[in-house]
Amino acid sequence: MIISNATHYKAKAIALLATEKLPTDDLPEQLDNFLVALEKDELIGVAGMEVFGQSALLRSVAVRPTYRNKNIAGKLVQGIENLAQEKNIKAIYLLTETASGYFFKKNYLQIIRSEVPADVQGSSEFSFVCPQSAIVMKKIL
């Protein structure tokens, strides 16, 4: 089951992200633009976005290893894209060091950092959390 507004599940989301070696220090106080996947009240996946006007930064996509290859990440990403469309967001950006092939299959295209809007580039993910070597991708909604 996919749940929107993951604020109630923040501690469990942080634990999963930390296990997957994804950043947690810069998460927003309220996770109203985050989704979680649950099975029997166990948090098995998370995905979120940061909104910057008509752009968004996809971040924090993680699924517990025992639940991978069951389309949970796909449902979470689709849920974030649907939420973005509801908020009139025109493009979603992301940074990845390991999942560019996965996101390419979801119609994200690799771009260069200078193509990313300045407000998204000013996010903590772009500014100091993700290394310069991370691949930048974009999807037009």
CYANA upper distance limits for C-alpha pairs under 8 A (distance plus 0.5 A):
  1 MET  CA     37 ALA  CA      6.02
  1 MET  CA     38 LEU  CA      5.73
  1 MET  CA     39 GLU  CA      6.96
  2 ILE  CA     35 LEU  CA      7.17
  2 ILE  CA     36 VAL  CA      6.17
  2 ILE  CA     37 ALA  CA      4.96
  2 ILE  CA     38 LEU  CA      6.89
  2 ILE  CA     75 LYS  CA      8.38
  2 ILE  CA     76 LEU  CA      7.76
  3 ILE  CA     35 LEU  CA      6.08
  3 ILE  CA     36 VAL  CA      5.80
  3 ILE  CA     37 ALA  CA      6.78
  3 ILE  CA     38 LEU  CA      8.01
  4 SER  CA     32 ASP  CA      7.75
  4 SER  CA     33 ASN  CA      8.05
  4 SER  CA     34 PHE  CA      6.94
  4 SER  CA     35 LEU  CA      5.12
  4 SER  CA     36 VAL  CA      7.19
  5 ASN  CA     31 LEU  CA      6.27
  5 ASN  CA     32 ASP  CA      4.56
  5 ASN  CA     33 ASN  CA      6.51
  5 ASN  CA     34 PHE  CA      6.08
  5 ASN  CA     35 LEU  CA      6.44
  6 ALA  CA     10 LYS  CA      6.78
  6 ALA  CA     30 GLN  CA      8.45
  6 ALA  CA     31 LEU  CA      5.62
  6 ALA  CA     32 ASP  CA      6.58
  6 ALA  CA     33 ASN  CA      8.12
  6 ALA  CA     34 PHE  CA      5.88
  6 ALA  CA     35 LEU  CA      5.94
  6 ALA  CA     36 VAL  CA      6.51
  7 THR  CA     29 GLU  CA      8.47
  7 THR  CA     30 GLN  CA      5.81
  7 THR  CA     31 LEU  CA      4.91
  7 THR  CA     32 ASP  CA      6.66
  7 THR  CA     34 PHE  CA      8.34
  9 TYR  CA     13 ALA  CA      6.54
  9 TYR  CA     36 VAL  CA      8.27
  9 TYR  CA     43 LEU  CA      8.41
 10 LYS  CA     14 ILE  CA      6.55
 10 LYS  CA     31 LEU  CA      7.54
 11 ALA  CA     15 ALA  CA      6.77
 12 LYS  CA     16 LEU  CA      6.81
 12 LYS  CA     43 LEU  CA      7.16
 13 ALA  CA     17 LEU  CA      6.64
 13 ALA  CA     36 VAL  CA      8.22
 13 ALA  CA     43 LEU  CA      7.79
 13 ALA  CA     45 GLY  CA      8.32
 13 ALA  CA     46 VAL  CA      6.91
 14 ILE  CA     18 ALA  CA      6.48
 14 ILE  CA     24 THR  CA      6.53
 15 ALA  CA     19 THR  CA      6.68
 16 LEU  CA     20 GLU  CA      6.81
 16 LEU  CA     45 GLY  CA      8.22
 16 LEU  CA     62 ALA  CA      7.74
 16 LEU  CA     63 VAL  CA      8.32
 16 LEU  CA     64 ARG  CA      7.71
 17 LEU  CA     21 LYS  CA      6.66
 17 LEU  CA     22 LEU  CA      5.54
 17 LEU  CA     23 PRO  CA      7.33
 17 LEU  CA     24 THR  CA      7.22
 17 LEU  CA     60 SER  CA      7.30
 17 LEU  CA     62 ALA  CA      7.00
 18 ALA  CA     22 LEU  CA      6.15
 18 ALA  CA     23 PRO  CA      7.37
 18 ALA  CA     24 THR  CA      7.26
 20 GLU  CA     62 ALA  CA      7.49
 22 LEU  CA     60 SER  CA      7.16
 23 PRO  CA     27 LEU  CA      8.41
 23 PRO  CA     60 SER  CA      8.03
 23 PRO  CA    129 VAL  CA      7.60
 26 ASP  CA    124 SER  CA      7.36
 27 LEU  CA     31 LEU  CA      8.35
 31 LEU  CA     48 GLY  CA      8.23
 33 ASN  CA     48 GLY  CA      6.20
 33 ASN  CA     49 MET  CA      6.18
 33 ASN  CA     50 GLU  CA      7.46
 33 ASN  CA     80 ILE  CA      8.28
 33 ASN  CA     83 LEU  CA      8.29
 34 PHE  CA     46 VAL  CA      7.65
 34 PHE  CA     47 ALA  CA      6.10
 34 PHE  CA     48 GLY  CA      4.36
 34 PHE  CA     49 MET  CA      6.80
 34 PHE  CA     80 ILE  CA      7.99
 35 LEU  CA     46 VAL  CA      6.18
 35 LEU  CA     47 ALA  CA      5.91
 35 LEU  CA     48 GLY  CA      6.62
 35 LEU  CA     76 LEU  CA      7.12
 35 LEU  CA     79 GLY  CA      7.96
 35 LEU  CA     80 ILE  CA      7.76
 36 VAL  CA     43 LEU  CA      7.25
 36 VAL  CA     44 ILE  CA      8.01
 36 VAL  CA     45 GLY  CA      6.00
 36 VAL  CA     46 VAL  CA      4.86
 36 VAL  CA     47 ALA  CA      7.07
 36 VAL  CA     76 LEU  CA      7.85
 37 ALA  CA     43 LEU  CA      6.43
 37 ALA  CA     44 ILE  CA      6.05
 37 ALA  CA     45 GLY  CA      5.25
 37 ALA  CA     46 VAL  CA      6.70
 37 ALA  CA     72 ILE  CA      7.75
 37 ALA  CA     76 LEU  CA      7.82
 38 LEU  CA     42 GLU  CA      5.82
 38 LEU  CA     43 LEU  CA      5.13
 38 LEU  CA     44 ILE  CA      6.05
 38 LEU  CA     45 GLY  CA      7.57
 39 GLU  CA     43 LEU  CA      7.17
 39 GLU  CA     44 ILE  CA      7.26
 44 ILE  CA     63 VAL  CA      6.21
 44 ILE  CA     64 ARG  CA      5.80
 44 ILE  CA     67 TYR  CA      7.47
 45 GLY  CA     61 VAL  CA      7.97
 45 GLY  CA     62 ALA  CA      5.98
 45 GLY  CA     63 VAL  CA      4.64
 45 GLY  CA     64 ARG  CA      6.74
 45 GLY  CA     72 ILE  CA      7.53
 45 GLY  CA     73 ALA  CA      7.58
 45 GLY  CA     76 LEU  CA      8.26
 46 VAL  CA     60 SER  CA      7.19
 46 VAL  CA     61 VAL  CA      6.04
 46 VAL  CA     62 ALA  CA      5.92
 46 VAL  CA     63 VAL  CA      7.08
 46 VAL  CA     73 ALA  CA      8.46
 46 VAL  CA     76 LEU  CA      7.48
 47 ALA  CA     58 LEU  CA      8.11
 47 ALA  CA     59 ARG  CA      6.85
 47 ALA  CA     60 SER  CA      5.58
 47 ALA  CA     61 VAL  CA      4.65
 47 ALA  CA     62 ALA  CA      7.06
 47 ALA  CA     73 ALA  CA      8.43
 47 ALA  CA     76 LEU  CA      6.47
 47 ALA  CA     77 VAL  CA      7.28
 47 ALA  CA     80 ILE  CA      7.76
 48 GLY  CA     58 LEU  CA      6.47
 48 GLY  CA     59 ARG  CA      5.80
 48 GLY  CA     60 SER  CA      6.22
 48 GLY  CA     61 VAL  CA      7.31
 48 GLY  CA     80 ILE  CA      7.21
 49 MET  CA     56 ALA  CA      6.65
 49 MET  CA     57 LEU  CA      5.72
 49 MET  CA     58 LEU  CA      4.95
 49 MET  CA     59 ARG  CA      6.06
 49 MET  CA     60 SER  CA      8.40
 49 MET  CA     80 ILE  CA      7.56
 50 GLU  CA     56 ALA  CA      5.92
 50 GLU  CA     57 LEU  CA      5.59
 50 GLU  CA     58 LEU  CA      7.25
 50 GLU  CA     59 ARG  CA      8.13
 51 VAL  CA     55 SER  CA      6.64
 51 VAL  CA     56 ALA  CA      4.92
 51 VAL  CA     57 LEU  CA      7.07
 52 PHE  CA     56 ALA  CA      6.06
 52 PHE  CA     57 LEU  CA      8.37
 52 PHE  CA    119 ASP  CA      6.83
 52 PHE  CA    120 VAL  CA      6.79
 53 GLY  CA     89 ILE  CA      7.72
 54 GLN  CA     88 ASN  CA      6.91
 54 GLN  CA     89 ILE  CA      4.72
 54 GLN  CA     90 LYS  CA      5.91
 54 GLN  CA     91 ALA  CA      7.48
 55 SER  CA     89 ILE  CA      5.85
 55 SER  CA     90 LYS  CA      6.46
 55 SER  CA     91 ALA  CA      5.60
 55 SER  CA     92 ILE  CA      6.36
 55 SER  CA     93 TYR  CA      8.05
 55 SER  CA    117 PRO  CA      8.31
 55 SER  CA    120 VAL  CA      7.89
 56 ALA  CA     84 ALA  CA      7.92
 56 ALA  CA     89 ILE  CA      7.29
 56 ALA  CA     91 ALA  CA      6.98
 56 ALA  CA     92 ILE  CA      5.27
 56 ALA  CA     93 TYR  CA      6.65
 56 ALA  CA    120 VAL  CA      7.75
 57 LEU  CA     92 ILE  CA      6.15
 57 LEU  CA     93 TYR  CA      5.31
 57 LEU  CA     94 LEU  CA      6.03
 57 LEU  CA    120 VAL  CA      7.32
 58 LEU  CA     80 ILE  CA      8.39
 58 LEU  CA     92 ILE  CA      6.90
 58 LEU  CA     93 TYR  CA      6.50
 58 LEU  CA     94 LEU  CA      5.61
 58 LEU  CA     95 LEU  CA      8.47
 59 ARG  CA     94 LEU  CA      7.12
 59 ARG  CA     95 LEU  CA      8.26
 61 VAL  CA     73 ALA  CA      7.53
 61 VAL  CA     76 LEU  CA      8.31
 61 VAL  CA     77 VAL  CA      8.19
 62 ALA  CA     73 ALA  CA      7.55
 63 VAL  CA     67 TYR  CA      7.05
 63 VAL  CA     68 ARG  CA      6.76
 63 VAL  CA     72 ILE  CA      7.64
 63 VAL  CA     73 ALA  CA      6.92
 64 ARG  CA     68 ARG  CA      7.12
 67 TYR  CA     72 ILE  CA      7.97
 68 ARG  CA     72 ILE  CA      7.54
 68 ARG  CA     73 ALA  CA      8.27
 71 ASN  CA     75 LYS  CA      6.68
 72 ILE  CA     76 LEU  CA      6.72
 73 ALA  CA     77 VAL  CA      6.54
 74 GLY  CA     78 GLN  CA      6.53
 75 LYS  CA     79 GLY  CA      6.47
 76 LEU  CA     80 ILE  CA      6.73
 77 VAL  CA     81 GLU  CA      6.69
 78 GLN  CA     82 ASN  CA      6.61
 79 GLY  CA     83 LEU  CA      6.64
 80 ILE  CA     84 ALA  CA      6.55
 81 GLU  CA     85 GLN  CA      6.76
 81 GLU  CA     92 ILE  CA      8.37
 81 GLU  CA    141 LEU  CA      8.19
 82 ASN  CA     86 GLU  CA      6.80
 83 LEU  CA     87 LYS  CA      6.89
 84 ALA  CA     88 ASN  CA      6.87
 84 ALA  CA     89 ILE  CA      5.68
 84 ALA  CA     90 LYS  CA      8.40
 84 ALA  CA     92 ILE  CA      8.49
 85 GLN  CA     89 ILE  CA      5.96
 85 GLN  CA     90 LYS  CA      7.78
 85 GLN  CA    141 LEU  CA      7.44
 89 ILE  CA    141 LEU  CA      7.81
 90 LYS  CA    140 ILE  CA      6.49
 90 LYS  CA    141 LEU  CA      5.70
 91 ALA  CA    138 LYS  CA      7.26
 91 ALA  CA    139 LYS  CA      6.04
 91 ALA  CA    140 ILE  CA      4.90
 91 ALA  CA    141 LEU  CA      5.99
 92 ILE  CA    138 LYS  CA      6.11
 92 ILE  CA    139 LYS  CA      5.75
 92 ILE  CA    140 ILE  CA      7.08
 92 ILE  CA    141 LEU  CA      7.95
 93 TYR  CA    116 VAL  CA      8.04
 93 TYR  CA    136 VAL  CA      7.63
 93 TYR  CA    137 MET  CA      6.06
 93 TYR  CA    138 LYS  CA      4.92
 93 TYR  CA    139 LYS  CA      7.04
 94 LEU  CA    136 VAL  CA      6.26
 94 LEU  CA    137 MET  CA      5.79
 94 LEU  CA    138 LYS  CA      7.03
 95 LEU  CA    125 GLU  CA      8.45
 95 LEU  CA    126 PHE  CA      8.37
 95 LEU  CA    130 CYS  CA      7.75
 95 LEU  CA    134 ALA  CA      6.32
 95 LEU  CA    135 ILE  CA      6.00
 95 LEU  CA    136 VAL  CA      5.21
 95 LEU  CA    137 MET  CA      6.93
 96 THR  CA    100 SER  CA      6.80
 96 THR  CA    134 ALA  CA      5.81
 96 THR  CA    135 ILE  CA      5.74
 96 THR  CA    136 VAL  CA      7.20
 97 GLU  CA    133 SER  CA      8.03
 97 GLU  CA    134 ALA  CA      5.38
 97 GLU  CA    135 ILE  CA      6.56
 99 ALA  CA    103 PHE  CA      6.90
100 SER  CA    104 PHE  CA      6.44
100 SER  CA    110 GLN  CA      8.48
100 SER  CA    135 ILE  CA      7.58
100 SER  CA    137 MET  CA      8.29
101 GLY  CA    105 LYS  CA      6.95
102 TYR  CA    106 LYS  CA      7.28
103 PHE  CA    107 ASN  CA      7.06
103 PHE  CA    108 TYR  CA      5.93
103 PHE  CA    109 LEU  CA      8.44
104 PHE  CA    108 TYR  CA      5.34
104 PHE  CA    109 LEU  CA      6.50
104 PHE  CA    110 GLN  CA      8.36
107 ASN  CA    139 LYS  CA      6.97
108 TYR  CA    137 MET  CA      6.28
108 TYR  CA    138 LYS  CA      5.63
108 TYR  CA    139 LYS  CA      5.13
109 LEU  CA    137 MET  CA      5.66
109 LEU  CA    138 LYS  CA      5.83
109 LEU  CA    139 LYS  CA      6.95
110 GLN  CA    135 ILE  CA      7.45
110 GLN  CA    136 VAL  CA      6.22
110 GLN  CA    137 MET  CA      4.77
110 GLN  CA    138 LYS  CA      6.99
111 ILE  CA    115 GLU  CA      7.20
111 ILE  CA    135 ILE  CA      8.42
111 ILE  CA    136 VAL  CA      6.13
111 ILE  CA    137 MET  CA      5.97
111 ILE  CA    138 LYS  CA      7.29
112 ILE  CA    116 VAL  CA      8.03
112 ILE  CA    136 VAL  CA      6.77
113 ARG  CA    121 GLN  CA      8.35
113 ARG  CA    136 VAL  CA      6.87
116 VAL  CA    120 VAL  CA      7.13
116 VAL  CA    121 GLN  CA      6.87
117 PRO  CA    121 GLN  CA      6.78
118 ALA  CA    122 GLY  CA      6.66
119 ASP  CA    123 SER  CA      7.34
120 VAL  CA    126 PHE  CA      7.88
121 GLN  CA    126 PHE  CA      5.74
121 GLN  CA    127 SER  CA      7.09
122 GLY  CA    126 PHE  CA      6.91
122 GLY  CA    127 SER  CA      6.36
123 SER  CA    127 SER  CA      6.41
124 SER  CA    128 PHE  CA      6.19
124 SER  CA    129 VAL  CA      6.50
125 GLU  CA    129 VAL  CA      5.17
125 GLU  CA    130 CYS  CA      6.00
126 PHE  CA    130 CYS  CA      6.55
130 CYS  CA    134 ALA  CA      6.98
